[in-house]
């Protein structure tokens, strides 16, 4: 490349830059944290690759901050892995990751307060440079290559690329600083060495590489190391202040908010390692993205190995941030080796137990704090029911569910403590949303008899429900499946006789309803659940729910359409209407239309889609007209 090339930013990058430059950050200082963090990553990568490629070895890995007050520039320089021209275009000219649209939408919603951590989590902290710089230059040379490239942009429209010279591999980010805003006492001079020292101490003190401040004294350059480089995780917990843990967390998690909980411990004996884990206060926007980064940072003897080791914790604990530093693992550990490493398995088991015990303690002793955790990460934690049978018992102690008595989530122990003396089972109901469940006709008899029902409204609850099974000797019972035998009703023998008499008297009607709807229902019967509504749909014991059927089809699985049971309220006036229509002829259009309307309204009550909404609307209109005749 001999001439200057002009390239346009990807459309999403242009939009992102506009947000960053004009409205995103309320605290501009963090640009330096982002650039130092990127430089540290580049140094870590070079040191790791040098383990297998001696040509990449560099004994004096460092980050240098070079302010120039006269030229109004600040250079952040490193001798890390560097980038090729292709990598510069890929990493800075585009956002080559899935979920870009969702990311930008979240930035807009978050605004100034919440946008800060979103930038870092998406891995595009480089763009924070434009908060303080009118123009940014990047001069970089990839380790192992003798070619360097210069990238330049003012943050609007596009950028230029051209060949450059750099003596050694690594990168220089040169910021042409905006003028200090007059009359604004909060604005800072980022070419001031004193200011830079304070920012490094505040945000990047625990970076494991030296951060050198290069200044001019008496015409000579002077370098001072301005960060402590102390491996915080190796220090006794009693010697570390909470604010030190908080700042370290913000650095590694790219979060502006202090963690909700810090877990620091060391293991000694046959397997030695240090672990420093954090439970965030807020969920990152990409927590539920399949392509999102997962896992903890892994160090071996304080040498960085990888930043997203997903083998150290199960996927249903992916909300946990932090690191593990082991003295016993191999420095040449690869992702493939991780899959079969017994030491990694032992560490994973211990870390998982530590997180579970911490959450149990939080739930028991800090209820409000645990509620904050649950609102952010409860859905992810419940994935453990589907993925990890070995921890079902632990998860039963941790799960919270809203109930028919309160939308504030409740634990299973609290539910059991509130159960009626003659109640033998734990009742629950599955559905698409909390609002739909609150109005479900299936709950009518439970409300009448003051029986509490758990609301399982998350999609993951479809997988969690079978794993709940029982708690403290009480089995779980879905209110939408099978027959229900509830406490507080008539004596069993009396109720059975009344049910048989009712079924016999209206057997012809029930058979006719079944025939009219035989493509959709297994049978029609009278309901013990309903007190006000005309009808409802229930599944047979062990049937898949409609939501689970739909989910499995979305995954491409061939699932036959399940048939459900139509239950009629024997005390509702609709029964008399149906008997009259049935007496006039079960094959008549009026009876057939009424049967279909009854089925469709039962679907709507559950929030489920109708087979033919247009036909339903026509039948309702015809019914309204007929009512006026």
N, C-alpha and C positions, 0 to 999 in steps of 0.2 A: 504494500500500500504506500504510494508515493504522494498522492494528492489528497486534499481535504474532501471527505465524503459528508454529505448532508443527509441525515435520516430523520424521519418523523417518529415520534413516540407512538406506541400502541395507544388506541383510543382510551383504554382504561387507565393507562399511565397519565395521559393528559388530564383526565378527570381527577385522578388521585392527586396530582401535583397542584391542581387548582384548590382542592380542599386543604392540602397541607399548607400551602403558601398563604392563603387568605383567611382561613377560618378554623383550622383544626386545633393547633396546640395553644394552650393557655400558658404553658411553661416551656419556653424556647430552649432552656438549658439542656434539655435531654438530647438535643442533637448530638452533643459530644459523647454522651453515653452510647448512643447508637453507633457512631463511627468507631469508637474504641472497641465496642463489642464485636463489630464486623472485623476489625483488624485482629483482635484476639482469636477469632475463629480462623482467620487465614494463617496465623502463626501455628495454631493447633494442628491444622491440616498439613502444613509443611512438616512439622515435627513428626506427625504420625506416618506420613508417606516416606520420610527419611529412614524409618525403621527397616524398610525393604529396598530403599534406593539410596545408597550412600552419597550419591551425587547431590542430593537435596539437603544434606546435613548442613546446619548452620548453628554454631555454638552460642551465638549472641543474638537470639531472637528478641526483638523489642519493638515497642510502639513509640514513636516520637511526635511530640507536639511542637510545632515551630511557628510561633507568632511573629508577625512583622507589622509593627505599629505604623510605620511610614507607608508601606504599600497597602495597608489595611487587608492583610491576608492571614489566614490560619491554615497551616498544613498539618494533616494527620497522616503520618508515614509509618509503614511497616515493612519488614523484610520477610513476609509470609509467602504463601503459595502463589499469589498473583493471578492474573487472568489473561487469557488470549483474547484476540479481537472478537472471535465468535462468542466467547463467554461474556464479554462486556455487553455485546448486543443482546444476548439472551437474558442476562441477569439485571441489566439496568434499562434497556430500551423497551422491554416487555415485562408483563407479569405473567410468566408462563406457568400458571398454576390454575387448577380448577377452583370453582367457587368465587371467581373474581367479582362477578356481579353482586353476589351476596355480600362479599367483603365491602364493596363500595357502598351498598345500601346500609350496611351496619355503621359505617363511618358517618354517614349523613345523620342517621338516627342518634348516634352517640354524641355528636357535637364536640365541643371543646373539652368537656370534662371526661367523656368516655373514650374519645378517639385515640388518646395517647397510647393506651395499651394495645389497641387494635393494630396500629401500625407495626409495632414490634412483633406481635404474634404472627403477622403475615410475612415477616421476613423482609420488609422493604424499608427498614429504618434509614437507609442511605438517603432517601428522599427528604428526610427531616433537615438535611443540610440547607435546603432552600428556604427554611424559615429565617435563617440568619445571613444567607449569602445571596447576592444578586446574580452571581455566576459561580458555577462549580466546575473545576477541572479534575479529571481523574487520569493519572499517568500510571500505567501498570505493565508489569512484565511477568509472564508466567515462569515459574521455576522450571528449569530444563530447556528454556528457549532463550534466544538472544534478541528477540524482537519485542519491542514495547509499543504501546498504543496510547494515544491521548484522546480522551473523551471530554467534550466541553458542552455545556448547556446553561442557559439562563432560566430554565424551568418552564419555558413557554414554547409550545409547538414541537420542537425537536431538538436534535443535538448534532454535533459534528464529530467525525473520527479522522485521525491522521496518525502517521508514524511518528514515534517519539524515541527519545534516548533515556535509558535508565541504567545505571551502573550495575545494579544487582536486582534479583527478583524481588517482587513485592509490589506495593501500591502506595501512591501519594494522592490523597484527596486534598485539593487546594481550594479553599473557600475564599472568594472575594467578598469580604464582609460588607453588609449593608451599613450605612452610617448609624451611629448611636442616636436614638430618637431624642431630640431636644425636648426638655420639659417632662420627660418620662423617667422618673427616678428608678422605676423597676427595670428599665432596659439596661443591658450590660455591655461592656466592651470586651468582646471575645478575643481581642488581640492583646489584652492585658494579662501578663504572666500570673499575677496574683489571683485574678479571677479564674484562670484555668486551673491553678492549684486547688482552689476551693471546689471546683466542679468535679475534678478527678477524685478528691477525697470523699466527696459526697456520693458520687454515683459509681465510681469504677475502682475503688480502693482494693477490692478483692480479686481483680483480674490477676491471673497467675503469671503474667508476663510483665516485665518492667515497662512502665509508662514514663518516658523521659521527656522533661520539659527543656527545650533548647532555647537559651536566651543569649543575648550579646552583653558581655561585660568587658569594658575597656578594650573594645575592638576585637575581643576573642569570644569564640563560641563556648558556652558552658552548658553541660547537661546535668540535670538533677533528676533522680528517680522520685516521683511524686506519689506513688501508690505503695501500700505496705506489702502487697503480694502475699499476704498471709493466707494460707489455706484454712479458711474459717472452720471447715468441717473437721480439722484435726485438733482444734483447740477444745479443752473441756467446756462443757455447756455453761458451767458456773462462771467462766471467765468471759463469756460473750454477752454483750448487751442485746436486748430485744431489738433495738433500732439497728444494730449491726446485722442481725439476721434479716430484718426487713429490707435493708438496702441491698444486701446480697441477693435476696429473692427478686427484687425489682430488676436487678441487673441480669440475672439468668432467665427470668420469665418475661422480660420486656413488659412489665406491668407497672402501672403508676400507683397501684393500691397495695398496702401492706398485706401480707398473707393472713388468712383467718387462723391458721394453726401452724406451728413449727415443730417438726419431729427430728431431733438430733440424737444419734446414738452410735456407739462403736461396738463391734463384735471382736472378741479375742478368743484364742484357743487354736483349734486346728484350722480355722478359717478366719482371717483377720480382715476387717474392712471398716470404713467409716461411712455413715449414711447421713445425709442432711436433706430432709424432705419437707415440702411445704404443701399445705392445702390452701388454694387461693380463696379469696373473698368473693370473687366474681368469676363466672364461667366465661372462657374465651368464646368468641363468636363461632369459631370453627370446631367446637367440641364434638358436634355430631357429624362432621364431614368425614367420610371414609378416607379421604386423601389427606386429612390433617396430620400434622406431625405428632408422634406418640413417643412416650418413653422418657426415661431419665438420662442425664448425662453420666457417662461411665469413664472413670479414670483408673489407671493402674499405676501405683506408686507416684501419684500426682501428675502422671502423664495423661493428657486427654486422649481418649480412644474414639468415642463417638458421642454425638449430642442427642440422639434419639434411640436409646437402647430399649426397645419395647419388650425385651425378655425379662426385665427386672421386676415388672409388676404386671398383673393381668390387665387385659384391655378395659375391663369394667372399673379399673382404678386409673384410667388415663388422665383424670383431672389432677393427679398428684404431680407436682414439679419437684425438681431437686437433682441430687447426684449421689453416686456411690463411688468410693475410692477404695480399691482393694490392693493389698500388698501381695496377694497370692496368685492372681490371674496372669496370663501371658500377655506381654506387650503386643504380640502379633495376633491377638484375638480378633477373629473376623465374625461377620454376621452368621456365616454358615456354621462356624465352630460354636457360636452361642447356643444354637439349637440343641446341642448334645453335651453341653458342659455341665457336669454335676455340681460344680461349685456355684455356677450361675443359678441352677435350680435351688440350691440351698439358700442362697441370698434372697432369691425371689420369695421363697416360703417364709423367711424371717421378715422381710419387708412387708409382705401382705398381712402377716399376723400383727405387726406393729401398727400398721394403718388401721386395721379393724379394731384393735384394742383402744387406740386413740379415739376413734369415732364413738365407740361404746362409752368411754369415759366422758366424752363431750356430751353425749346424749343424756347420760345419767346426772352429770353435775353442772352442765351449762346448757340448759334447755333452749334458751333464746339463740345462743350461738349455733347450736345444732340445727335449729330451724332455718337459720340463714344458709347453712351448708346444704340442707336438704332441698330448699327451694332452687338452689343453683345446680346441684349435682345428683339429686335423688334419682332422676331418670337413668343416669349412667350407672349408678350403683346397682339398680335393680336388674341391669343386664346380667349381673352375676348369677341370677337364678337360671338363666338360659345357658350360661357358659361354664359354670363352675359348681357342680353338685357338691363338691367337698366343703363348700362354705355356705350351704343353704341355712344351716342352723345359725351361723353368725348373722346372715342377712335378715333372717326373721326378727332378730333382736334390733336391727337397725332401721327397718323399713317404716315409713309413715304413710298413712292414707287418710284423705278426707273421708268423712262419713256422713250418713243421713242426718246426723245431729249437728255437725259442724264442718265447715269447709276448712278449718284449721287442721292440718294433718295430725293424726293420732297414731301412737305406737300400738303394737298388738297387745303388749302387757296391759296398757291402759284400757284398751277395748275389753279384754277379758275381765278386768276388774269391775267394769260397768255392766257386765252381762247379768241378766235376770237369773234368779236362783234355779229356775226350771229350764233355762236355755242350755242346750247341749252342744250346739254348733256355732261356728263363726260365719256369719252371713256376709256375702260380698256380691257385687254386681259389676260386670264389665261393660264398657261402652266407649263411644268415640270421643265424648267430651264430658266435662263435669256438668255443664248446663243440661245436657241431654239426660244424664243420669238423675239429676235432681228431680226432673219432671216425669221420670219413668213410671208408667202405670204398674209395673211389677212391684213397686214398693208400697202400694196402697195398704195392703193388709199388715205389712210390717210397721207402717206408721200408726195404723189403728191400734196395734197391740204394743206400741212403744218398743219395738225391737230395732236395734241399731244395725245398720248395714254399711260395710266398707265400700267406698267408691274407687274402682280401679279404672282410671280414665286415660292413662298413658298407653301408647301402642305397645310398649315393652311389657305391660301388665298381662297381655295375652300369653306371654311366655312365663311370666312370673307366677301366675295363678296356679297352674298345675304343680309347681314346685313348692308352693306354700303348704299344701297337703294338710298339716295339722300343727297346732301350737298349744303347748301345755295340756296335751291330751284332748283338745277339742279339734274336731275335723272342720275343714272349710267347706262351706256349702254355697254354691252359686244359686242366687234367687231366680236365675233365668233358665235353669235346667232341671229336668225331672219333676217329680212330685214334691210338694212341700208339706211337712208336718210340723206345725208351729205350736209353741207353748201359748197358753192363754185362750185357746178356743174351746169348743164343746168337747165333752168326753169322746175318746176315740171311737168307741162302739156306736154311740149316737150319731156322730158325724159320718161314719161309714155308711150307716143305714140310710141316712138322709141323702147322701151322695148317690147311692145305688138307685134309690127311688127316683131321683131327679133325672139320672142318666136314662133310666128305663122309659120314663114318661116322654122324653124328648129324643129318643133314639133315632126316630125317622128324620128329624131336623138335622141332627148331628151327622148322620150318614149323607144327607143331601148336601150339606156344606162341604164335607170331605170330597164328595164327587165333583162338586162345582170347582174346587180348588186343588184337585188331586195332583196337578203339575207342581204345586208349591208346598203342600202340607202333607204330613204323615197321617194326621187325624184331626178331628175337631172334638173338643171335650169341654166340660164346664170347669171353671177356674176356682181355686181356693185363694188366689193371690189378689183378685180384683174386688174393690169395694165401690168404686165410682165409675171407672172407665168401662166401655162396652166390650173390648176384646184386647188380647195381647198375644204375642208369639213367644214360645219357649222352645228350648231344645231338649232332646232326649238326653239322658245321662250319658256323658262321654262324647257327645257330638262336638264337632268343630263349631266355633261361633262364626257368624257371618263375617265379622271383622278379620278373623284368622283366615277364612277362605279367601277373602279378597287379598290379603297380604301375600298368601302363598301363590296366588295367580300372578301377582305383580313380580314375584321372583321367577316366574316362568314354569311353575309346577302345574301339572294337569290335575286339578281338583274338581271332582264332580259336584254339581250344585246340590247342597244339602237341603233336605225338606225339614220343616219345623212343625210344631204343634200349635194349632189355633185354639186358644182358650177363650170361652165366652163367659161373661159375667152373668150368672143366673138371676141376679137381682136387678139387672138393668132393664129399662123399658124396651130396649132393642130386642129382647127375647120375644116379647109379644108381637112386635112387628114382623120378625122373622117367621114366627109360627103362622101368622096370618098369610104371609106371602107363600110360605111352604104349602099351606092348605090349598091355596089357589092354583098351585102347580109348581113343583120344584124345577121344572125345565123352562119356566117362563122367563122372559128377559128381565122382568122386575126382580125375581129372586136371584138370578145369576149376577145381575148388576149389584145388588145389595151384598151378596157374598164377596164379590170382588172389592167393593168399597170398604167392607169391614176389614178385609185382609190388608188393603193398602193403608188404611189409617193406622193399623197396628204397626206397619213398617215405619210410617212417618213418626210415630211416637218414639221409636228407637233411633231416629235420625238416619235411617237407612234409605237408599234410593229406591224409587218406584220403577217397576219394569216399563210402564208406559204412562208417563206423567200427563201426556196430552189426553189420553183416554180417561184418566182419573178426573181431570178438570172437566171433561165433557159430562161425565156421570154426575159430578157434583152440581153442575149447572142444571142438568135435567131434573135432578132431585129438588132443587130450589124452585124451579118452575112448577113442578108437580105439587109442591106444598102449597102453592097459591090457588090451586084449582078448587 
